[in-house]
Amino acid sequence: MVDKLTFYYHPMCGGCMEVKPLIKKIAVIKGWKYSEVNVEHCQTKICDDIEFVPTIFLDDKKLDFKEIDTLLTKELK
């Protein structure tokens, strides 16, 4: 069971800004805790390992592109 969604983004990333409200809406609908992390100001191991933004974690699981697409399309229908 998922408890938390973490959204990693960069403020200059147009795609990040476009999907951020949708991702937040999904978290609210699902009853998950939601947090946003600006990778420009993040100094953690996770941020050091991020290869692209937006990056989404459900609890401790990093979603790949296909999983992000599924999350967006499945939950917003």
N, C-alpha and C positions, 0 to 999 in steps of 0.2 A: 504494500500500500504506500502510495506517495504522500509525503507530508509537506515537502517544500520544493518550490521551483525557484532557481536562481538564474537570472538573465544577465549575461556578461555582454557589454556593448562598448562602443566608442562613440562619442558625441558627433564625430564627423562622418559616421557610417549612416548613409541614407537608408539602407535596408534595415538597420537596427532601429532607427527612429520610426520607420514605417510599421514594423511588426511589434514594437514594444507595447502599444496599447492592446493589441490582440492577445499577446502572451499574458499580459496582466489580467485581462478579462477571463481567459481560460483558467488561470490560477484562482481567481475569485469564484468562478462558477464551480470549480472542483473542490473548493474549500481548502486549497493548499496555501501555506505561507509563501509569500512572494518577496523576493529581494532583487535589487538591481545593483550591478557592480560595474562602474566605469573603469575599464581596463587601463586607461591612461593614468589613473591614480592608485591602482592596485599593485601591491608588492607582496603577493603570495605565490606559492609554488604553482597553484592552479593557474593564475594569471600568466606566469612565466611560460606555462606549457600550452596556452591557448594559441592555436594556429590561425583562427579566423573568428570574426564576429559577424553576426551575433552567435554566441555560444550559449547553450541552455543546458542546465543540469536539473534533473529530477532526483532529489535527494543527492546521492553521490554518483549518479550515473550521467555521464556526458552523452548527450544525444548527437547522433550523426545527422547529416542532411536529410536522409530519408525519414528518420524518426521525427525531426522537426516538421517536415512536410506533413506527415501523418498526424501529428499533434494539432497542427493548424487546420488541416482540412477536415479531420474527424470531429473535432470539438466545436467548430464554428458552423456546422451544417444545421 
